[in-house]
Amino acid sequence: MNGQQKIIRYGLYILGLLILALGLTLNTKTGMGVSPIISIAYSVSLLWNLNFGDMTFLLYLVCVAVEIALQRKQNLVRNLVQIPISLVFSRVLNLYDAVIVYDCTKQPLVMNLLLLAVAMICTGVGAALTVQMQFPPNLGDGIVAAIGMAIGKEQGIAKNMVDACCVVSTCILGLVVAGKIVGIGLGTVLAMICVGRVISLFNGTLRVPLCTAAGLIEKGESLCEVPAASR
């Protein structure tokens, strides 16, 4: 891997994190619920009037504990490095939330649905990029990759499964604490279905050329993340 390829790799990784944070933030702006992976943190922040970014960071700490449990001593350093990365990521979420001014109640339904579509695309593309660049991913996507490897499923399928678990957990939390579902809406359900498919489509079409540009494919053999089922 030469210097230019390293720059491309770092650049794509940082770009992926920024795109992912944008997608998660835009999802909350639609007024149709939040992205499944952060629905638990979002509902906790609403139910107890806590900072959304801080609750997201705490959720990610739980994710890294699950990763370590699944992989045991494998990738221990890589998993622990995700903690400071996710701390920065949660600050970016707060920044995006502050600077993106959008009132869904003043917009027509079609505009909110269009924003939701953009949010889901950004979330899927950002998640795929951060994982494929083979740096420690955002913890929300690191747990997806770890579970996918553990059960022998590719990243997109694992994402769908994790999202479904997050949505069910959020619904239960809201019903127990507030007697109603909090933070879950049409956007959450659509994201639960569609983001995993965006990841699969992205990986199927752009994984090889992007990994080649980043120097992660050498002598015809991909060193990028490949579908776990094919390992």
PENOR-V333668 format. One record per residue. N is the residue number from 1. BURIAL is I if it has 16 or more other C-alpha atoms within 10 Angstrom, else O. Layout:
BEGIN
[[N,BURIAL] [N,BURIAL]]
END
This chain:
BEGIN
[[1,O] [2,O] [3,O] [4,O] [5,I] [6,O] [7,O] [8,I] [9,I] [10,I] [11,O] [12,I] [13,I] [14,I] [15,I] [16,I] [17,I] [18,I] [19,I] [20,I] [21,I] [22,I] [23,I] [24,I] [25,I] [26,I] [27,I] [28,I] [29,I] [30,I] [31,I] [32,I] [33,I] [34,I] [35,I] [36,I] [37,I] [38,I] [39,I] [40,I] [41,I] [42,I] [43,I] [44,I] [45,I] [46,O] [47,O] [48,O] [49,O] [50,O] [51,O] [52,I] [53,I] [54,I] [55,I] [56,I] [57,I] [58,I] [59,I] [60,I] [61,I] [62,O] [63,I] [64,I] [65,O] [66,I] [67,I] [68,I] [69,O] [70,O] [71,O] [72,O] [73,O] [74,O] [75,O] [76,O] [77,O] [78,O] [79,I] [80,I] [81,I] [82,I] [83,I] [84,O] [85,I] [86,I] [87,I] [88,O] [89,I] [90,I] [91,I] [92,I] [93,I] [94,I] [95,O] [96,I] [97,I] [98,O] [99,O] [100,O] [101,O] [102,O] [103,O] [104,I] [105,O] [106,O] [107,O] [108,O] [109,O] [110,O] [111,O] [112,I] [113,I] [114,O] [115,I] [116,I] [117,I] [118,O] [119,I] [120,I] [121,I] [122,I] [123,I] [124,I] [125,I] [126,I] [127,I] [128,I] [129,I] [130,I] [131,I] [132,I] [133,I] [134,I] [135,O] [136,I] [137,I] [138,I] [139,I] [140,I] [141,I] [142,I] [143,I] [144,I] [145,I] [146,I] [147,I] [148,I] [149,I] [150,O] [151,O] [152,I] [153,I] [154,I] [155,I] [156,I] [157,I] [158,I] [159,I] [160,I] [161,I] [162,I] [163,I] [164,I] [165,O] [166,I] [167,I] [168,O] [169,O] [170,I] [171,I] [172,I] [173,I] [174,I] [175,O] [176,O] [177,O] [178,O] [179,O] [180,O] [181,I] [182,I] [183,I] [184,I] [185,I] [186,O] [187,I] [188,I] [189,I] [190,I] [191,I] [192,I] [193,I] [194,I] [195,I] [196,I] [197,I] [198,I] [199,I] [200,I] [201,I] [202,I] [203,I] [204,O] [205,O] [206,O] [207,I] [208,I] [209,O] [210,I] [211,I] [212,I] [213,I] [214,I] [215,I] [216,I] [217,I] [218,O] [219,O] [220,O] [221,O] [222,O] [223,I] [224,I] [225,I] [226,I] [227,I] [228,I] [229,O] [230,O] [231,O]]
END
